[in-house]
Amino acid sequence: MHELPYLAGYPPQLVARAAELLASGELGPRLAARYPERHDVRSNKALFAYAQELKARWMRTAPPLGKVLYDDKLHVVHNALGLHVTATRAHGAKLVKKRELRVASVFKDAPAAFLRAIVVHELAHTRHAEHDRDFYRLCEHMEPDYHQLELDLRLYLTALEAAGG
């Protein structure tokens, strides 16, 4: 069995089952059937509005977002599905923090649920830097099915990579 980098850390029986489905050519079609809904968030402007809408609904007191954009330079193989960046800039005597979210461009064509999962993940990082219990509680607060979506997203990326996409 070849390496499945997106599934590192998952139980061996789950990884073995994913490898079986991948080898038989069933993984991609099963995920496509489970997540048929596509999104129309294609531009950086639309992505910013999408993230702002989620933030307004679930994280009203969180710091404002300066930028949200698709990033062609993020390589998902290197565990960078998205990034959260806080840049501090001087404005006169004040220091101003600008928070930016960057989402890998592969999500432009991903199912809507996967875009939501990655944006929820990056928004949660504006409150919790580490992947700790509080971080995952916030992710589940914003998206109750977060853990299943995260697994299915990793399976989707595995199938996409195997197909050469």
C-alpha positions as CSV (number, residue, x, y, z in Angstrom):
1,M,0.0,0.0,0.0
2,H,1.4,3.4,-1.0
3,E,1.4,6.4,1.4
4,L,-1.8,8.3,2.0
5,P,-0.4,11.6,3.5
6,Y,-3.8,13.2,4.1
7,L,-4.8,10.2,6.4
8,A,-1.7,10.2,8.6
9,G,-2.7,9.8,12.2
10,Y,-6.0,8.0,11.4
11,P,-6.5,4.4,12.6
12,P,-4.8,1.8,10.4
13,Q,-8.1,0.0,9.6
14,L,-9.6,3.3,8.3
15,V,-6.5,4.0,6.2
16,A,-6.6,0.4,4.8
17,R,-10.3,0.8,3.9
18,A,-9.6,4.1,2.1
19,A,-6.7,2.5,0.2
20,E,-9.1,-0.4,-0.9
21,L,-11.7,2.1,-2.1
22,L,-9.0,4.1,-3.9
23,A,-7.6,1.1,-5.6
24,S,-11.0,-0.1,-6.8
25,G,-11.8,3.4,-8.1
26,E,-14.8,3.8,-5.7
27,L,-13.5,6.5,-3.4
28,G,-14.0,9.5,-5.7
29,P,-17.5,8.5,-6.9
30,R,-18.7,7.7,-3.3
31,L,-17.6,11.1,-2.1
32,A,-19.2,12.8,-5.2
33,A,-22.5,11.1,-4.4
34,R,-22.3,12.0,-0.8
35,Y,-21.4,15.7,-1.5
36,P,-23.0,16.6,-4.8
37,E,-23.6,20.3,-3.8
38,R,-21.2,22.7,-5.4
39,H,-20.6,26.3,-4.4
40,D,-20.4,29.5,-6.3
41,V,-17.6,31.1,-4.2
42,R,-15.1,31.6,-7.0
43,S,-13.5,35.0,-6.4
44,N,-11.6,36.4,-3.5
45,K,-14.4,38.9,-3.0
46,A,-17.0,36.2,-2.7
47,L,-14.7,34.2,-0.4
48,F,-14.3,37.3,1.9
49,A,-18.1,37.8,2.0
50,Y,-18.6,34.0,2.7
51,A,-16.1,34.1,5.6
52,Q,-17.6,37.3,7.0
53,E,-21.0,35.8,6.9
54,L,-19.8,32.8,9.0
55,K,-17.9,35.0,11.3
56,A,-20.9,37.3,11.9
57,R,-23.2,34.3,12.6
58,W,-20.9,32.4,14.9
59,M,-18.1,34.6,16.1
60,R,-19.5,38.1,16.5
61,T,-16.9,39.3,19.0
62,A,-13.9,37.9,17.1
63,P,-11.4,40.4,15.7
64,P,-12.2,41.7,12.2
65,L,-10.8,40.1,9.1
66,G,-8.6,42.2,6.9
67,K,-8.3,39.8,4.0
68,V,-9.7,36.4,2.9
69,L,-8.5,35.0,-0.3
70,Y,-7.7,31.9,-2.4
71,D,-4.0,31.3,-2.5
72,D,-2.5,29.5,-5.5
73,K,0.8,29.0,-3.7
74,L,-0.6,26.8,-0.9
75,H,0.4,23.3,-1.5
76,V,-2.1,21.0,0.2
77,V,0.4,18.1,0.4
78,H,2.4,20.1,2.9
79,N,-0.5,20.3,5.4
80,A,-1.5,23.7,4.2
81,L,-5.2,23.6,3.3
82,G,-5.5,27.1,4.6
83,L,-3.6,29.6,6.6
84,H,-4.4,32.2,9.2
85,V,-2.0,35.1,9.4
86,T,-1.9,38.0,11.8
87,A,0.2,40.9,10.5
88,T,1.0,43.8,12.8
89,R,1.5,47.2,11.1
90,A,2.4,50.5,12.6
91,H,-0.1,53.3,12.0
92,G,1.5,56.4,13.6
93,A,1.9,55.6,17.3
94,K,-0.6,52.7,17.1
95,L,0.0,49.0,16.2
96,V,-2.8,47.6,14.2
97,K,-3.3,43.9,13.7
98,K,-4.7,42.7,10.4
99,R,-6.0,39.1,10.3
100,E,-5.9,37.3,7.0
101,L,-7.3,33.9,6.0
102,R,-5.8,32.1,3.0
103,V,-7.6,29.1,1.4
104,A,-5.9,26.7,-1.0
105,S,-7.2,27.3,-4.6
106,V,-8.2,23.6,-4.8
107,F,-11.3,24.6,-2.8
108,K,-12.7,26.7,-5.7
109,D,-13.8,23.4,-7.3
110,A,-14.5,21.4,-4.1
111,P,-17.9,20.5,-2.7
112,A,-19.6,23.3,-0.7
113,A,-19.3,21.4,2.5
114,F,-15.5,21.1,2.2
115,L,-15.1,24.9,1.6
116,R,-17.3,25.5,4.7
117,A,-15.1,23.1,6.7
118,I,-11.9,24.8,5.8
119,V,-13.2,28.3,6.4
120,V,-14.6,27.2,9.8
121,H,-11.2,25.8,10.6
122,E,-9.3,28.9,9.7
123,L,-11.9,31.2,11.5
124,A,-11.5,29.1,14.6
125,H,-7.7,29.9,14.5
126,T,-8.5,33.6,14.9
127,R,-9.5,32.6,18.5
128,H,-7.3,29.5,19.2
129,A,-3.9,29.2,17.7
130,E,-3.4,25.6,18.6
131,H,-5.4,22.5,17.6
132,D,-6.5,21.9,21.2
133,R,-9.9,21.0,22.8
134,D,-11.2,24.5,22.7
135,F,-10.3,24.9,19.1
136,Y,-12.2,21.8,18.1
137,R,-15.2,22.8,20.3
138,L,-15.4,26.0,18.4
139,C,-15.2,24.2,15.0
140,E,-18.0,21.9,16.2
141,H,-20.0,24.9,17.4
142,M,-19.9,26.5,13.9
143,E,-20.2,23.1,12.1
144,P,-21.7,20.3,14.2
145,D,-20.5,17.6,11.7
146,Y,-17.0,19.1,11.6
147,H,-15.0,15.9,12.4
148,Q,-16.8,13.9,9.7
149,L,-16.3,16.7,7.2
150,E,-12.6,16.9,8.0
151,L,-12.2,13.1,7.4
152,D,-14.2,13.2,4.2
153,L,-12.2,16.3,3.0
154,R,-9.0,14.3,3.5
155,L,-10.5,11.4,1.6
156,Y,-11.5,13.8,-1.2
157,L,-7.9,15.2,-1.4
158,T,-6.6,11.7,-1.4
159,A,-8.8,10.7,-4.3
160,L,-8.1,14.0,-6.1
161,E,-4.3,13.4,-5.8
162,A,-4.6,9.8,-7.0
163,A,-6.6,11.0,-10.1
164,G,-3.8,13.5,-10.8
165,G,-5.9,16.5,-10.0
